[in-house]
């Protein structure tokens, strides 16, 4: 039995998916990597721990950041900027990594993209704190 992994990110990051699918998914990826990197212990990363944790998060997800260190720093900076610009209590969704890569690397029809945009928010949002839900939903 294989383990299914998810990229977790705020739903508003796929807002522009019809306009630029690649950009929307790239931003979701960088956010997810940066967010995951914050969960790693700094004790393991001595020189520039934030960037090294971002790279470690990418490795954990089997994401090849490609390029040189400058390119990796740009991806880290974009992920951090996205993370810092979105309210902490934003609704987050999980997108199955294999589905993510299918949409990221393959051409999709507008209908396919619409299905992703509609179904992604319907994935379990176990990130929500029950206190943030209306009383009728608790």
GIFENGI-V294374 format. One record per residue. N is the residue number from 1. RES is the residue in three letters. SS is DSSP state (h for helix, s for strand, l for the rest). PHI is phi in degrees with one decimal (NA if undefined). OMEGA is omega as a letter, one per 20 degrees, with the letter a starting at -180 (999 if undefined). Layout:
# GIFENGI-V294374
N|RES|SS|PHI|OMEGA  N|RES|SS|PHI|OMEGA
This chain:
# GIFENGI-V294374
1|UNK|l|NA|a  2|UNK|l|-90.6|r  3|UNK|l|-86.2|r  4|UNK|l|-93.8|r  5|UNK|l|-110.0|a  6|UNK|s|-130.1|r  7|UNK|s|-88.4|a  8|UNK|s|-106.8|a  9|UNK|s|-158.4|r  10|UNK|s|-67.1|a  11|UNK|h|-58.6|a  12|UNK|h|-66.2|r  13|UNK|h|-71.5|r  14|UNK|h|-99.4|a  15|UNK|l|-56.3|a  16|UNK|l|-96.4|a  17|UNK|l|-64.6|r  18|UNK|l|-76.2|a  19|UNK|l|-77.4|a  20|UNK|l|-150.9|a  21|UNK|h|-55.2|a  22|UNK|h|-62.1|a  23|UNK|h|-64.4|a  24|UNK|h|-60.9|a  25|UNK|h|-70.6|r  26|UNK|h|-63.5|r  27|UNK|h|-63.7|r  28|UNK|h|-61.6|r  29|UNK|h|-62.5|a  30|UNK|h|-62.8|r  31|UNK|h|-61.9|a  32|UNK|h|-61.3|r  33|UNK|h|-65.5|a  34|UNK|h|-63.6|a  35|UNK|h|-59.7|r  36|UNK|h|-65.5|a  37|UNK|h|-63.0|r  38|UNK|l|-68.3|a  39|UNK|l|-86.2|a  40|UNK|l|-85.9|a  41|UNK|l|-72.9|r  42|UNK|h|-73.1|a  43|UNK|h|-59.0|a  44|UNK|h|-84.5|a  45|UNK|l|-126.2|a  46|UNK|l|-90.2|a  47|UNK|l|-96.5|a  48|UNK|l|55.1|a  49|UNK|h|-59.7|a  50|UNK|h|-64.2|r  51|UNK|h|-65.1|a  52|UNK|h|-65.7|r  53|UNK|h|-67.4|r  54|UNK|h|-61.7|r  55|UNK|h|-64.8|r  56|UNK|h|-64.9|r  57|UNK|h|-63.4|r  58|UNK|h|-61.3|r  59|UNK|h|-63.6|a  60|UNK|h|-60.0|r  61|UNK|l|-87.4|a  62|UNK|l|60.2|r  63|UNK|l|-100.5|r  64|UNK|l|-88.8|r  65|UNK|l|-72.8|r  66|UNK|l|57.8|r  67|UNK|l|64.1|a  68|UNK|l|-95.5|a  69|UNK|h|-62.5|r  70|UNK|h|-61.4|r  71|UNK|h|-63.8|r  72|UNK|h|-64.4|r  73|UNK|h|-64.4|r  74|UNK|h|-64.1|r  75|UNK|h|-66.5|r  76|UNK|h|-60.6|a  77|UNK|h|-61.7|r  78|UNK|h|-64.8|r  79|UNK|h|-60.6|r  80|UNK|h|-64.6|r  81|UNK|h|-61.4|r  82|UNK|h|-63.6|a  83|UNK|h|-59.1|a  84|UNK|h|-71.7|a  85|UNK|h|-88.7|a  86|UNK|l|-108.7|a  87|UNK|l|-55.2|a  88|UNK|l|-58.1|a  89|UNK|l|-86.9|r  90|UNK|l|-61.2|r  91|UNK|l|-67.5|a  92|UNK|s|-111.7|r  93|UNK|s|-123.7|r  94|UNK|s|-114.4|r  95|UNK|s|-116.6|r  96|UNK|s|-50.8|a  97|UNK|h|-61.4|a  98|UNK|h|-66.7|r  99|UNK|h|-69.0|r  100|UNK|h|-53.7|a  101|UNK|h|-67.1|r  102|UNK|h|-61.4|r  103|UNK|h|-72.4|a  104|UNK|h|-70.1|a  105|UNK|h|-101.9|a  106|UNK|l|-114.4|r  107|UNK|l|-66.5|r  108|UNK|l|-131.6|r  109|UNK|l|-75.7|r  110|UNK|h|-59.8|r  111|UNK|h|-64.2|r  112|UNK|h|-59.6|a  113|UNK|h|-66.0|r  114|UNK|h|-62.1|r  115|UNK|h|-62.0|r  116|UNK|h|-64.3|a  117|UNK|h|-63.8|a  118|UNK|h|-81.9|a  119|UNK|h|-77.3|a  120|UNK|h|-58.4|r  121|UNK|l|-67.9|a  122|UNK|l|-86.3|r  123|UNK|l|-67.9|a  124|UNK|l|-55.6|r  125|UNK|l|-102.9|a  126|UNK|l|-70.9|r  127|UNK|l|-82.0|a  128|UNK|l|-70.2|r  129|UNK|l|-82.4|a  130|UNK|h|-58.9|r  131|UNK|h|-66.9|a  132|UNK|h|-87.9|r  133|UNK|l|-87.6|r  134|UNK|l|-60.8|a  135|UNK|h|-55.2|a  136|UNK|h|-68.2|a  137|UNK|h|-101.6|a  138|UNK|l|-77.4|999
